[in-house]
């Protein structure tokens, strides 16, 4: 039997998520996303589905202008090419100058010492959110016993550790979300897409931890609902976009489950 305190926590998280989703839909923040080519299309479409506006250019000579007018920045290290590697420091510098919050997605840092070093340099630049899977977080946390918590305390931001259970950790705060679907592991770039969506919530929330909770809740519940309508991976992606577009309070309050 679920304790009333747990039900209340789920109701509060659902209310937070729908309130911030409503702000995204109302304010239509532009999020500049520096991501890999595999993830670009689904990330842009997911942002559009929730009401945000994506921009995606990675040209080093123009990226500063695009970031300057955005309300959040997402930096994804997947398939890192020389153009995006040159653009990222410029984008982060503009974000710092304009006080624009940004998210780091350190894709596959455990596979590449070069990418690992670059990710550590970027962590030192103060992202509001780090979104990564367990193996990526483990290597950045140097094998700490509770890597997400240790990493959050180390760089002073929010860590979103995605997996079978999604953990949102910040110094002195932690929350786990159980929603989602195995189908989300059978489609490429789902983690990258979540990172892009978190950028939209980062743009409208006062608190990065609340942005992370809301973004993960919306994405996981939408994915769970989409999986119930899909026949397989091919029909899952359009169903996910539809669910992100249609998601409402009853979907979240009736389904959001915290650990």
Order of alpha helices (4+ residues) and beta strands (2+ residues): alpha-beta-alpha-beta-alpha-beta-alpha-beta-alpha-beta-alpha-alpha-beta-beta-beta-alpha-alpha-alpha-alpha
